[in-house]
Amino acid sequence: MIQQERLNKIVEYLQEKQRATLADIAQLNGVSIDTARRDFEQLEAQGKLKRVRGGAIYCQQKENGRSVLENRYQENRAAKREISRLLKPFIVEGQSVFLNSGTTNIEVAKFLAKNYTRLTVITNNIYVLDILAEAQEFTTIVPGGIVDTDEGSIGGDQCERDILQYNIDTAILALEAVSIEKGITAYHPDRVSTIQAIMKASRRNIFVADHTKFGRVACMNVCPVDAIDLLISDSGLSDKLREAYESRGITVVTSDRENNFPLEEP
């Protein structure tokens, strides 16, 4: 296989998985670890990936004038709106709420700003700050840390320390991947410890994911499936998947089942 073919395969793999180890790419292309490392170096020089210890992560590229994150926001947008409306029974005026990074929580922020007047919102999602600014009675708190401009998030040790100083009523955690076998997983190492800190600081954790995130397994483990109490998804989630999670004692809320919690219209 010529080098350009290898490089194209690496980019395609990273576009799907967001992250790869040297061993992943060596196996993918049938090459040595040293060759995979040299391919990473060349792709990093082209701005297509960022090398990290033991592997690489995908660098967001512009597509049709929009970043990959902006394109992800547009994907399944109706499902994300549906999910945000399902939060109504679980959020009460005066609460402290955490919104983590992720495009689903952009829609959640819009829903909260439109339907509530008095919340304290703590967030490491920099894309929701302008939205929350429209809710003048909200108190918005941003933890310190390192800004990831590609993902629109704040992370790192300082961020985690700050999060653990708060007593959060409800955390709304947007997921990248969830499966029965591996539970919640993430593509970026920083997200793992950040989500774990949020879960520890919060009295109640609500996990939100559209139906396309189910059955996915990312490369980093966050928590086992049994750590999930409440999971909100859209009506595209199949009955089979829903029942599989409910059999593990997880409450699954969607808008198309009569046994869901009552939904108030916004």
C-alpha positions in Angstrom: 0.0 0.0 0.0 1.4 3.4 -1.0 1.8 6.1 1.6 -1.0 8.3 0.3 -3.5 5.4 0.5 -2.4 4.8 4.1 -2.8 8.5 5.0 -6.3 8.6 3.4 -7.3 5.5 5.5 -6.0 7.1 8.7 -8.0 10.3 8.1 -11.1 8.3 7.3 -10.6 6.2 10.5 -10.1 9.4 12.6 -13.2 11.1 11.1 -15.3 8.1 12.3 -13.5 7.3 15.6 -12.1 10.8 16.5 -9.0 9.1 18.1 -6.6 6.3 17.2 -3.6 4.6 18.8 -0.4 3.7 17.0 -1.4 0.1 17.3 -4.8 0.7 15.8 -3.3 2.3 12.7 -0.5 -0.3 12.4 -3.2 -3.0 12.3 -5.4 -1.0 10.0 -2.7 -0.5 7.4 -0.7 -3.6 8.0 2.5 -1.7 8.8 4.9 -1.4 11.7 4.5 1.0 14.7 7.4 3.1 13.4 5.6 3.5 10.0 2.4 4.4 11.7 4.3 7.0 13.8 5.8 8.6 10.6 2.4 8.7 9.0 1.1 10.5 12.1 3.9 13.0 11.8 3.1 13.8 8.2 -0.6 14.2 8.8 0.1 16.4 11.8 2.2 18.6 9.6 -0.8 18.9 7.2 -3.0 19.9 10.1 -5.2 16.8 9.9 -4.5 15.3 13.3 -2.9 16.2 16.6 -0.5 13.7 18.1 -1.0 12.7 21.7 0.8 10.1 23.8 0.5 6.7 22.1 -1.7 7.9 19.2 -3.5 10.9 17.7 -6.8 12.7 17.7 -8.7 14.1 14.8 -8.3 17.8 14.0 -11.6 19.6 13.1 -11.6 20.6 9.5 -13.8 23.0 7.6 -16.5 21.4 5.5 -18.7 23.7 3.4 -17.4 26.6 5.4 -18.3 25.0 8.7 -16.2 23.2 11.2 -16.8 19.5 12.0 -18.3 20.6 15.3 -20.7 22.8 13.5 -21.6 20.0 11.2 -22.1 17.6 14.2 -24.4 20.2 15.7 -26.6 20.1 12.6 -26.7 16.3 12.6 -29.9 14.9 14.2 -30.8 18.4 15.4 -34.5 17.5 15.6 -33.6 14.6 17.9 -31.5 16.9 20.1 -34.4 19.3 20.4 -36.7 16.5 21.3 -34.3 15.4 24.0 -34.1 18.9 25.4 -37.9 19.1 25.8 -38.0 15.9 27.7 -35.9 17.5 30.5 -38.9 19.7 31.6 -40.1 17.4 34.4 -36.6 17.1 35.8 -35.4 20.7 36.1 -36.9 23.0 38.7 -36.5 26.8 39.0 -33.8 27.7 41.4 -31.7 24.6 40.8 -28.0 24.5 40.0 -27.5 22.6 36.7 -24.3 21.5 35.0 -24.1 21.3 31.2 -21.0 19.6 29.8 -19.5 19.9 26.4 -21.3 18.4 23.4 -23.7 19.6 20.7 -26.8 18.1 22.4 -26.3 20.5 25.3 -26.4 23.5 22.9 -30.0 22.6 22.3 -30.5 22.0 26.0 -29.1 25.5 26.8 -31.6 27.0 24.3 -34.4 25.1 26.0 -33.4 26.2 29.5 -33.0 29.9 28.5 -36.4 29.9 26.9 -38.4 28.0 29.6 -36.8 29.0 32.9 -36.2 32.3 34.6 -33.9 31.4 37.6 -31.2 28.8 37.3 -27.6 28.6 38.2 -25.9 27.0 35.3 -22.3 25.7 35.5 -20.7 24.7 32.2 -17.5 23.9 30.5 -19.2 24.2 27.1 -18.1 27.5 25.7 -20.6 27.3 22.9 -23.6 27.7 25.3 -22.3 30.9 27.0 -23.9 33.3 24.4 -27.2 31.4 24.7 -27.2 31.6 28.5 -26.4 35.3 28.4 -29.9 35.9 27.0 -31.4 34.5 30.2 -30.6 37.6 32.3 -31.8 36.1 35.6 -29.5 33.1 35.2 -26.3 32.8 37.1 -23.7 31.3 34.8 -20.5 29.9 36.2 -17.5 28.7 34.1 -14.8 26.6 35.6 -11.1 27.4 34.9 -8.9 25.2 32.8 -7.6 24.7 29.3 -9.8 25.7 26.4 -10.1 23.2 23.5 -11.1 25.4 20.6 -11.8 22.5 18.3 -14.3 21.0 20.7 -15.6 24.2 22.3 -14.8 22.9 25.8 -12.8 23.6 28.9 -10.9 20.7 30.6 -7.8 19.8 32.5 -6.8 19.4 36.1 -7.9 22.9 37.1 -11.3 22.4 35.5 -11.8 19.2 37.5 -10.7 20.8 40.8 -13.1 23.7 40.2 -16.0 21.3 39.4 -15.5 19.4 42.6 -16.0 22.6 44.6 -19.6 22.9 43.6 -22.7 21.2 44.9 -24.7 20.5 41.7 -28.4 19.6 41.9 -28.6 18.1 38.4 -25.9 17.4 35.8 -27.0 17.0 32.2 -24.3 15.0 30.5 -24.2 14.8 26.7 -22.7 11.5 25.6 -20.5 10.5 22.7 -21.0 6.7 23.0 -23.0 4.3 25.2 -23.3 0.6 25.1 -24.5 -2.2 27.3 -21.1 -3.9 27.3 -18.9 -1.0 27.9 -21.2 1.6 29.4 -20.3 5.2 28.7 -17.2 5.8 26.7 -15.4 8.9 25.2 -13.1 9.7 22.4 -10.9 12.2 24.3 -9.0 11.4 27.5 -9.7 14.8 29.1 -13.4 14.2 28.8 -13.2 11.1 30.9 -11.9 12.7 34.0 -14.1 15.8 33.5 -17.3 13.8 33.3 -16.3 11.7 36.3 -15.7 14.9 38.3 -19.1 16.2 37.3 -20.8 12.9 38.3 -19.1 13.0 41.6 -20.2 16.7 42.3 -23.8 16.2 41.2 -26.7 15.0 43.3 -28.4 13.6 40.1 -26.9 12.8 36.8 -29.1 12.8 33.6 -27.4 11.3 30.6 -28.6 12.6 27.2 -27.9 10.9 23.8 -29.7 10.7 20.5 -30.3 7.2 19.2 -27.2 7.2 16.9 -24.9 7.2 20.0 -26.3 3.9 21.2 -24.2 0.8 20.5 -21.1 2.9 20.0 -17.9 2.2 21.9 -15.2 4.9 22.0 -11.6 4.3 23.1 -11.8 5.6 26.7 -14.0 4.2 29.5 -16.0 6.7 31.6 -18.2 4.5 33.7 -20.1 1.1 33.5 -23.6 1.0 32.3 -24.8 0.2 35.9 -23.7 3.7 36.9 -26.5 5.2 34.8 -29.8 6.0 36.6 -31.6 8.1 34.0 -31.1 8.2 30.3 -33.0 10.5 27.9 -33.1 9.8 24.2 -35.3 10.6 21.2 -38.1 8.6 19.6 -35.6 7.0 17.1 -34.3 4.7 19.9 -35.5 1.1 19.1 -37.7 -0.8 21.5 -35.1 -3.6 21.6 -32.3 -1.2 22.8 -34.6 0.5 25.2 -35.7 -2.8 26.8 -32.0 -3.9 27.1 -31.2 -0.8 29.2 -34.3 -1.0 31.2 -33.5 -4.6 32.1 -30.4 -3.3 33.8 -32.5 -1.1 36.1 -32.0 2.1 34.0 -34.9 4.5 33.5 -35.0 5.4 29.8 -37.1 8.4 28.8 -38.3 9.0 25.3 -41.3 10.9 23.9 -43.0 8.0 22.1 -43.8 5.7 25.1 -46.9 6.0 27.3 -45.0 4.9 30.4 -42.6 7.9 30.3 -42.7 10.7 32.8 -45.3 13.4 31.9 -43.9 16.0 29.5 -45.0 19.6 29.9 -45.1 21.7 26.8 -42.5 24.5 26.7 
